[in-house]
Amino acid sequence: MKYPGARCPGSEVIMRQRDASENSALLGTKDAARLLNVDPTTLREYERKGVVRPARTSTGMRVYTFADIARIRAHREARRP
């Protein structure tokens, strides 16, 4: 599948099954981290913990949807005291 509006190299994306509306905007790791105000390594840690499973481009780069961003925000809110 090709996503001409993808913000990272290799816009051909191998997507896991998702609702089409979630796939409309894709963010690279750096952009997603900036949006969440975290370090990119934190996003990889969330992936290792199973909080989020970002899709990958054909070159293996992680891409995040706004639904992924919302899941991470919900996870971070739930962990606050």
URMOJO-V645850 format. One record per backbone hydrogen bond with DSSP energy under -0.5 kcal/mol. NH is the residue of the N-H (numbers start at 1). CO is the residue of the C=O. Records with the same first field share a line. If there is no record, write none. Layout:
# URMOJO-V645850
NH=CO, CO
This chain:
# URMOJO-V645850
3=11
4=2
6=3
7=26
13=1, 11
14=56
15=13
22=19
23=19, 20
24=21
27=64
29=62
32=28
33=29
34=30
35=31
36=32
37=33
38=33
42=39
43=39
44=40
45=41
46=42
47=43
48=44
49=45
50=46, 47
51=46
52=46
55=63
56=14
57=61
58=12
60=57
63=55
64=27
69=65
70=66
71=67
72=68
73=69
74=70
75=71
76=72
77=73
78=74
79=75
80=76, 77
